[in-house]
Amino acid sequence: MSYGRASRRRFTLLAVPAAAVALALTLTACGGNDEKVGGGGSTNFVTGSGGISTVDKGDRKPAPKLDGETLDGKQLDVADFKGKVVVLNVWGSWCGPCRLEAQYFSRVAKETKDKGVEFVGINTRDAQKGPAVSFEKDYGVPYPSFFDPTGKLMLRFPKGTLNPQAIPSTVVLDRDGRIAARSLVALDAEKLHEMIDPLIAEK
């Protein structure tokens, strides 16, 4: 029996596309990452004691094109939010830390909406939409989420930037669509405001 299981496991690994293998190696288990991991190259970011990495305004890199279908079947392009602070949260309905932080994301999204902040989720590694849609209903998530089961949107972030490397991950874009801050762990309301408020105040 053990030999059969091992054989099936080897076959499964061989059958996985190269991009998916790369993503699996990049992403750590849900909630178990070290914030000090960089994206490779010259990153120019600083990680604070709370595990939030930030980039000085003059050193920020443009975010990649992030577009596609949302969980409710609509088309969304993050570029349409240029001029606003954008909070990107990578999550999965199966992820325990994602469930813990969901209430805070829902609350802060409502608190900052009138301050020019847009939240966008990136739902990943949910093979079907059903569990993810139920997750959003359960936690009263007021903002859209991309349906990205294979993690393609995460792979668009270039090396050397504050790219999402775990589930959950949170990346914040400034009003010019540049990557300004990142966390690779679950966040509460206080930590979310710590990431967002300085960017709201930027002129």
Backbone as CSV, one residue per row, in Angstrom:
resi,resn,N_x,N_y,N_z,CA_x,CA_y,CA_z,C_x,C_y,C_z
1,MET,0.828,-1.209,0.000,0.000,0.000,0.000,0.857,1.251,0.000
2,SER,1.929,1.275,0.791,2.763,2.471,0.859,3.460,2.728,-0.462
3,TYR,3.848,1.604,-1.134,4.500,1.783,-2.425,3.538,2.413,-3.425
4,GLY,2.264,1.969,-3.397,1.280,2.530,-4.315,1.057,4.009,-4.084
5,ARG,0.990,4.404,-2.797,0.798,5.813,-2.484,1.984,6.631,-2.959
6,ALA,3.196,6.102,-2.746,4.399,6.824,-3.180,4.421,6.985,-4.686
7,SER,3.995,5.928,-5.400,3.981,6.004,-6.856,3.005,7.046,-7.332
8,ARG,1.804,7.061,-6.704,0.814,8.043,-7.110,1.308,9.449,-6.831
9,ARG,2.012,9.628,-5.700,2.523,10.945,-5.344,3.564,11.411,-6.357
10,ARG,4.449,10.503,-6.768,5.453,10.861,-7.768,4.781,11.238,-9.083
11,PHE,3.755,10.483,-9.461,3.053,10.787,-10.699,2.397,12.163,-10.632
12,THR,1.797,12.474,-9.486,1.128,13.771,-9.334,2.117,14.901,-9.480
13,LEU,3.269,14.780,-8.852,4.275,15.833,-8.938,4.778,16.008,-10.360
14,LEU,4.940,14.892,-11.065,5.429,14.975,-12.438,4.383,15.613,-13.344
15,ALA,3.112,15.455,-12.981,2.045,15.965,-13.839,1.769,17.447,-13.632
16,VAL,2.307,18.024,-12.575,2.032,19.430,-12.280,2.823,20.315,-13.230
17,PRO,2.198,21.320,-13.840,2.916,22.230,-14.736,4.039,22.955,-14.015
18,ALA,5.050,23.353,-14.770,6.227,23.990,-14.176,5.873,25.242,-13.398
19,ALA,4.941,26.035,-13.930,4.562,27.280,-13.245,3.943,26.989,-11.891
20,ALA,3.129,25.925,-11.838,2.491,25.583,-10.568,3.531,25.102,-9.565
21,VAL,4.528,24.352,-10.045,5.604,23.911,-9.151,6.355,25.111,-8.603
22,ALA,6.630,26.091,-9.479,7.331,27.291,-9.029,6.538,28.016,-7.964
23,LEU,5.221,28.092,-8.165,4.386,28.768,-7.183,4.374,28.002,-5.879
24,ALA,4.289,26.678,-5.943,4.270,25.875,-4.725,5.550,26.053,-3.930
25,LEU,6.675,26.193,-4.638,7.944,26.399,-3.950,8.046,27.800,-3.381
26,THR,7.413,28.761,-4.052,7.465,30.147,-3.597,6.599,30.365,-2.375
27,LEU,5.409,29.763,-2.374,4.458,29.968,-1.286,4.743,28.998,-0.156
28,THR,4.783,29.517,1.049,4.900,28.644,2.194,3.512,28.233,2.627
29,ALA,3.449,27.334,3.584,2.160,26.905,4.112,1.417,28.093,4.691
30,CYS,0.105,27.993,4.689,-0.753,29.085,5.139,-0.337,29.589,6.506
31,GLY,0.053,30.870,6.544,0.392,31.505,7.810,1.785,31.208,8.308
32,GLY,2.588,30.394,7.615,3.891,30.040,8.148,5.022,30.569,7.318
33,ASN,5.225,31.883,7.306,6.284,32.461,6.490,7.147,33.370,7.329
34,ASP,8.321,33.661,6.832,9.247,34.583,7.483,9.269,35.861,6.672
35,GLU,8.872,36.954,7.265,8.741,38.227,6.560,10.061,38.713,5.986
36,LYS,11.189,38.173,6.460,12.481,38.658,5.981,12.826,38.145,4.586
37,VAL,12.031,37.216,4.062,12.290,36.706,2.726,12.112,37.823,1.709
38,GLY,13.071,37.986,0.821,12.986,39.023,-0.202,12.550,38.442,-1.517
39,GLY,12.355,39.313,-2.496,11.925,38.859,-3.807,13.080,38.624,-4.752
40,GLY,14.315,38.739,-4.266,15.468,38.590,-5.133,15.882,39.929,-5.701
41,GLY,17.158,40.102,-5.986,17.624,41.359,-6.564,17.713,42.449,-5.513
42,SER,17.778,43.701,-5.976,17.878,44.847,-5.082,16.478,45.310,-4.704
43,THR,16.077,45.038,-3.465,14.695,45.264,-3.084,14.434,46.657,-2.549
44,ASN,15.410,47.265,-1.848,15.255,48.614,-1.298,14.081,48.739,-0.344
45,PHE,13.703,47.646,0.329,12.622,47.769,1.297,13.148,47.542,2.706
46,VAL,12.389,48.052,3.655,12.746,47.947,5.072,11.613,47.233,5.788
47,THR,11.963,46.242,6.603,10.969,45.515,7.375,10.976,46.004,8.807
48,GLY,9.825,46.493,9.279,9.719,46.980,10.638,9.563,45.843,11.629
49,SER,9.546,46.189,12.903,9.458,45.187,13.957,8.136,44.439,13.926
50,GLY,7.101,45.039,13.340,5.801,44.379,13.254,5.663,43.476,12.051
51,GLY,6.741,43.284,11.281,6.692,42.394,10.127,6.139,43.025,8.876
52,ILE,5.988,44.343,8.863,5.489,45.048,7.680,6.664,45.656,6.934
53,SER,6.814,45.302,5.675,7.885,45.835,4.834,7.373,47.039,4.066
54,THR,8.194,48.087,3.983,7.803,49.303,3.275,8.931,49.753,2.350
55,VAL,8.555,50.539,1.354,9.520,51.078,0.399,9.375,52.594,0.373
56,ASP,10.504,53.300,0.411,10.462,54.757,0.296,9.811,55.154,-1.025
57,LYS,9.174,56.297,-1.024,8.397,56.735,-2.178,9.225,56.748,-3.464
58,GLY,10.469,57.172,-3.385,11.301,57.268,-4.577,11.820,55.947,-5.099
59,ASP,11.686,54.878,-4.312,12.222,53.569,-4.706,11.145,52.566,-5.103
60,ARG,9.917,52.968,-5.116,8.826,52.024,-5.380,8.768,51.612,-6.850
61,LYS,8.378,50.356,-7.063,8.248,49.799,-8.410,6.775,49.688,-8.794
62,PRO,6.475,49.849,-10.071,5.074,49.711,-10.505,4.548,48.302,-10.248
63,ALA,3.303,48.223,-9.872,2.667,46.915,-9.724,2.443,46.307,-11.103
64,PRO,2.419,44.992,-11.202,2.130,44.374,-12.500,0.667,44.571,-12.877
65,LYS,0.336,44.267,-14.102,-1.068,44.329,-14.528,-1.836,43.226,-13.809
66,LEU,-2.856,43.619,-13.088,-3.675,42.666,-12.349,-5.119,42.807,-12.836
67,ASP,-5.541,41.861,-13.630,-6.886,41.909,-14.176,-7.413,40.498,-14.337
68,GLY,-8.726,40.380,-14.430,-9.320,39.067,-14.602,-10.728,39.016,-14.060
69,GLU,-11.211,37.803,-13.871,-12.591,37.584,-13.437,-12.673,37.519,-11.916
70,THR,-13.710,38.139,-11.375,-13.937,38.112,-9.935,-14.818,36.919,-9.563
71,LEU,-14.966,36.707,-8.264,-15.781,35.594,-7.793,-17.235,35.718,-8.222
72,ASP,-17.694,36.950,-8.457,-19.079,37.130,-8.904,-19.199,37.189,-10.427
73,GLY,-18.122,36.797,-11.131,-18.181,36.665,-12.577,-17.974,37.938,-13.364
74,LYS,-17.598,39.026,-12.701,-17.360,40.291,-13.388,-15.887,40.429,-13.747
75,GLN,-15.573,41.357,-14.640,-14.195,41.635,-15.006,-13.685,42.820,-14.178
76,LEU,-12.457,42.711,-13.719,-11.871,43.745,-12.873,-10.439,44.002,-13.313
77,ASP,-10.047,45.269,-13.318,-8.676,45.667,-13.626,-8.235,46.653,-12.547
78,VAL,-7.211,46.292,-11.798,-6.743,47.136,-10.700,-6.266,48.486,-11.213
79,ALA,-5.826,48.551,-12.462,-5.369,49.819,-13.033,-6.468,50.880,-13.020
80,ASP,-7.716,50.453,-12.980,-8.835,51.399,-12.941,-8.889,52.161,-11.622
81,PHE,-8.161,51.687,-10.614,-8.160,52.341,-9.302,-6.979,53.294,-9.123
82,LYS,-6.263,53.585,-10.203,-5.145,54.526,-10.087,-5.652,55.864,-9.561
83,GLY,-4.897,56.446,-8.646,-5.343,57.646,-7.951,-5.867,57.322,-6.563
84,LYS,-6.013,56.009,-6.286,-6.448,55.560,-4.970,-5.384,54.628,-4.369
85,VAL,-5.396,54.521,-3.066,-4.579,53.514,-2.381,-5.296,52.176,-2.538
86,VAL,-4.570,51.153,-2.976,-5.183,49.845,-3.217,-4.560,48.806,-2.279
87,VAL,-5.420,48.114,-1.563,-4.992,47.051,-0.649,-5.322,45.710,-1.300
88,LEU,-4.298,44.937,-1.617,-4.463,43.625,-2.242,-4.244,42.548,-1.181
89,ASN,-5.241,41.709,-0.983,-5.139,40.650,0.024,-5.275,39.284,-0.640
90,VAL,-4.235,38.469,-0.526,-4.241,37.118,-1.072,-4.788,36.172,-0.001
91,TRP,-5.827,35.405,-0.353,-6.471,34.565,0.647,-7.050,33.311,0.013
92,GLY,-7.391,32.358,0.872,-8.088,31.141,0.457,-9.109,30.774,1.512
93,SER,-10.218,30.215,1.102,-11.256,29.855,2.065,-10.807,28.749,3.004
94,TRP,-9.801,27.990,2.604,-9.280,26.854,3.367,-8.230,27.289,4.394
95,CYS,-7.870,28.569,4.389,-6.727,29.075,5.164,-7.197,29.637,6.509
96,GLY,-6.747,29.013,7.606,-7.125,29.442,8.947,-6.802,30.897,9.252
97,PRO,-5.562,31.351,9.049,-5.231,32.747,9.300,-6.047,33.718,8.443
98,CYS,-6.445,33.284,7.246,-7.290,34.146,6.399,-8.641,34.363,7.057
99,ARG,-9.171,33.321,7.691,-10.442,33.458,8.390,-10.302,34.389,9.589
100,LEU,-9.163,34.339,10.263,-8.949,35.193,11.427,-8.881,36.672,11.039
101,GLU,-8.264,36.974,9.907,-8.078,38.371,9.538,-9.256,38.952,8.751
102,ALA,-10.153,38.098,8.258,-11.219,38.559,7.369,-12.095,39.630,8.010
103,GLN,-12.423,39.466,9.295,-13.283,40.453,9.956,-12.612,41.824,9.994
104,TYR,-11.287,41.839,10.158,-10.575,43.118,10.221,-10.493,43.773,8.852
105,PHE,-10.294,42.972,7.821,-10.243,43.526,6.467,-11.605,44.124,6.090
106,SER,-12.669,43.430,6.435,-14.002,43.939,6.130,-14.242,45.260,6.851
107,ARG,-13.834,45.346,8.114,-14.056,46.555,8.904,-13.235,47.728,8.368
108,VAL,-11.958,47.503,8.122,-11.083,48.593,7.690,-11.427,49.036,6.269
109,ALA,-11.872,48.110,5.427,-12.300,48.487,4.072,-13.439,49.493,4.139
110,LYS,-14.369,49.273,5.055,-15.495,50.201,5.201,-15.033,51.527,5.810
111,GLU,-14.085,51.459,6.758,-13.596,52.667,7.433,-12.834,53.592,6.489
112,THR,-12.159,53.023,5.505,-11.262,53.812,4.663,-11.810,54.079,3.261
113,LYS,-12.980,53.576,2.962,-13.559,53.731,1.617,-13.647,55.194,1.226
114,ASP,-14.113,56.034,2.149,-14.289,57.454,1.837,-12.978,58.235,1.853
115,LYS,-11.886,57.562,2.178,-10.570,58.206,2.196,-9.760,57.876,0.949
116,GLY,-10.412,57.284,-0.046,-9.720,56.969,-1.293,-8.960,55.660,-1.258
117,VAL,-9.479,54.674,-0.531,-8.835,53.364,-0.439,-9.754,52.307,-1.038
118,GLU,-9.195,51.460,-1.883,-9.937,50.346,-2.467,-9.277,49.031,-2.049
119,PHE,-10.070,48.100,-1.560,-9.591,46.760,-1.234,-9.942,45.820,-2.377
120,VAL,-9.020,44.927,-2.689,-9.251,43.903,-3.707,-8.656,42.597,-3.193
121,GLY,-9.456,41.549,-3.175,-8.953,40.243,-2.785,-8.420,39.472,-3.977
122,ILE,-7.493,38.559,-3.691,-7.031,37.599,-4.692,-7.249,36.221,-4.086
123,ASN,-8.344,35.584,-4.481,-8.654,34.257,-3.955,-7.863,33.219,-4.736
124,THR,-7.093,32.404,-4.024,-6.228,31.448,-4.710,-6.308,30.069,-4.066
125,ARG,-6.023,29.057,-4.882,-5.982,27.657,-4.475,-7.332,27.141,-3.982
126,ASP,-8.402,27.819,-4.336,-9.750,27.274,-4.213,-10.139,26.772,-5.604
127,ALA,-10.291,25.476,-5.745,-10.562,24.915,-7.077,-11.913,25.340,-7.622
128,GLN,-12.877,25.574,-6.743,-14.210,26.001,-7.136,-14.551,27.316,-6.441
129,LYS,-15.457,28.073,-7.037,-15.836,29.362,-6.467,-16.699,29.231,-5.213
130,GLY,-17.464,28.143,-5.121,-18.442,27.998,-4.058,-17.922,28.280,-2.656
131,PRO,-16.855,27.605,-2.201,-16.346,27.840,-0.852,-15.876,29.281,-0.646
132,ALA,-15.295,29.881,-1.684,-14.808,31.258,-1.570,-15.967,32.241,-1.464
133,VAL,-17.025,32.010,-2.244,-18.202,32.874,-2.177,-18.849,32.775,-0.799
134,SER,-18.924,31.569,-0.250,-19.475,31.384,1.096,-18.626,32.094,2.139
135,PHE,-17.316,32.043,1.975,-16.388,32.730,2.869,-16.700,34.222,2.897
136,GLU,-16.854,34.819,1.722,-17.121,36.258,1.650,-18.455,36.618,2.305
137,LYS,-19.453,35.782,2.129,-20.751,36.031,2.758,-20.649,35.918,4.275
138,ASP,-19.939,34.893,4.746,-19.821,34.651,6.185,-19.158,35.817,6.896
139,TYR,-18.175,36.440,6.236,-17.402,37.502,6.885,-17.802,38.897,6.402
140,GLY,-18.846,38.981,5.614,-19.333,40.280,5.170,-18.321,41.070,4.377
141,VAL,-17.568,40.393,3.521,-16.532,41.055,2.723,-17.201,42.000,1.724
142,PRO,-16.922,43.311,1.804,-17.632,44.279,0.971,-16.947,44.617,-0.345
143,TYR,-15.833,43.982,-0.656,-15.059,44.333,-1.844,-14.883,43.104,-2.735
144,PRO,-14.522,43.303,-3.998,-14.398,42.174,-4.926,-13.104,41.398,-4.726
145,SER,-13.143,40.150,-5.169,-11.940,39.311,-5.159,-11.781,38.640,-6.512
146,PHE,-10.559,38.668,-7.038,-10.247,37.879,-8.221,-10.379,36.393,-7.879
147,PHE,-10.835,35.607,-8.843,-10.799,34.157,-8.724,-9.550,33.677,-9.446
148,ASP,-8.545,33.269,-8.669,-7.222,32.961,-9.214,-6.749,31.614,-8.652
149,PRO,-7.419,30.520,-9.025,-7.145,29.230,-8.391,-5.730,28.714,-8.560
150,THR,-5.050,29.088,-9.623,-3.695,28.575,-9.856,-2.602,29.568,-9.482
151,GLY,-2.985,30.739,-8.982,-1.981,31.700,-8.529,-1.294,32.472,-9.637
152,LYS,-1.924,32.592,-10.798,-1.291,33.287,-11.924,-1.036,34.769,-11.619
153,LEU,-1.970,35.397,-10.915,-1.792,36.820,-10.621,-0.603,37.048,-9.691
154,MET,-0.399,36.159,-8.753,0.735,36.285,-7.838,2.062,36.186,-8.578
155,LEU,2.084,35.349,-9.608,3.315,35.160,-10.375,3.651,36.353,-11.266
156,ARG,2.718,37.273,-11.433,2.993,38.460,-12.252,3.887,39.469,-11.531
157,PHE,3.956,39.387,-10.218,4.806,40.315,-9.475,6.269,40.013,-9.768
158,PRO,7.042,41.002,-10.188,8.443,40.752,-10.539,9.320,40.541,-9.319
159,LYS,10.410,39.819,-9.512,11.408,39.666,-8.458,12.002,41.036,-8.138
160,GLY,12.409,41.194,-6.904,12.980,42.466,-6.498,11.943,43.452,-6.013
161,THR,10.680,43.021,-5.971,9.617,43.867,-5.436,9.038,43.201,-4.195
162,LEU,8.171,43.912,-3.514,7.463,43.326,-2.376,6.336,42.448,-2.906
163,ASN,6.702,41.303,-3.433,5.721,40.416,-4.036,5.081,39.510,-2.986
164,PRO,3.831,39.109,-3.190,3.171,38.203,-2.240,3.801,36.828,-2.313
165,GLN,4.210,36.296,-1.162,4.927,35.016,-1.149,4.282,34.005,-0.219
166,ALA,3.134,34.300,0.309,2.476,33.400,1.243,0.978,33.602,1.165
167,ILE,0.254,32.744,1.842,-1.187,32.896,1.980,-1.496,32.840,3.476
168,PRO,-1.955,33.934,4.067,-2.285,35.205,3.432,-1.066,36.091,3.188
169,SER,-1.183,36.974,2.231,-0.256,38.079,1.995,-1.085,39.334,1.751
170,THR,-0.527,40.474,2.123,-1.177,41.746,1.835,-0.165,42.687,1.216
171,VAL,-0.499,43.247,0.072,0.350,44.204,-0.632,-0.458,45.483,-0.821
172,VAL,0.150,46.627,-0.506,-0.545,47.906,-0.642,0.126,48.742,-1.725
173,LEU,-0.678,49.258,-2.641,-0.197,50.114,-3.722,-0.511,51.559,-3.394
174,ASP,0.421,52.456,-3.731,0.164,53.877,-3.517,-0.749,54.419,-4.617
175,ARG,-1.018,55.711,-4.566,-1.975,56.301,-5.503,-1.478,56.283,-6.955
176,ASP,-0.184,56.058,-7.146,0.375,55.973,-8.491,0.487,54.535,-8.983
177,GLY,-0.091,53.599,-8.240,-0.064,52.207,-8.655,1.269,51.519,-8.422
178,ARG,2.058,52.035,-7.476,3.364,51.438,-7.175,3.304,50.675,-5.858
179,ILE,4.136,49.640,-5.755,4.126,48.760,-4.583,4.812,49.467,-3.421
180,ALA,4.056,49.701,-2.346,4.550,50.514,-1.235,4.756,49.747,0.055
181,ALA,3.996,48.675,0.284,4.091,47.959,1.557,3.618,46.523,1.378
182,ARG,4.093,45.655,2.289,3.705,44.241,2.225,3.774,43.607,3.605
183,SER,2.860,42.685,3.832,2.929,41.800,4.998,2.690,40.378,4.517
184,LEU,3.414,39.429,5.098,3.257,38.023,4.736,2.587,37.221,5.838
185,VAL,1.952,37.903,6.769,1.239,37.238,7.857,-0.153,37.839,7.987
186,ALA,-1.022,37.158,8.724,-2.365,37.671,8.961,-2.294,38.980,9.743
187,LEU,-3.218,39.895,9.447,-3.201,41.225,10.040,-4.489,41.491,10.809
188,ASP,-4.363,42.319,11.857,-5.553,42.824,12.526,-5.789,44.261,12.066
189,ALA,-6.803,44.913,12.617,-7.155,46.259,12.167,-6.024,47.249,12.410
190,GLU,-5.356,47.124,13.541,-4.269,48.052,13.870,-3.138,47.959,12.857
191,LYS,-2.745,46.737,12.513,-1.656,46.557,11.551,-2.061,47.020,10.150
192,LEU,-3.312,46.796,9.807,-3.790,47.267,8.508,-3.693,48.786,8.415
193,HIS,-4.141,49.470,9.463,-4.043,50.927,9.465,-2.581,51.381,9.431
194,GLU,-1.703,50.608,10.059,-0.280,50.950,10.045,0.269,50.933,8.625
195,MET,-0.262,50.046,7.779,0.165,49.981,6.387,-0.499,51.058,5.534
196,ILE,-1.771,51.307,5.790,-2.577,52.147,4.899,-2.480,53.634,5.212
197,ASP,-2.542,53.994,6.471,-2.673,55.406,6.865,-1.548,56.300,6.331
198,PRO,-0.276,55.854,6.381,0.772,56.731,5.813,0.572,56.998,4.323
199,LEU,0.011,56.042,3.594,-0.204,56.223,2.159,-1.408,57.118,1.895
200,ILE,-2.396,57.050,2.764,-3.524,57.977,2.650,-3.046,59.424,2.814
201,ALA,-2.066,59.592,3.721,-1.587,60.937,4.042,-0.629,61.501,3.006
202,GLU,-0.104,60.633,2.126,0.852,61.103,1.114,0.194,62.065,0.131
203,LYS,0.958,63.057,-0.267,0.488,64.033,-1.251,1.176,63.822,-2.589
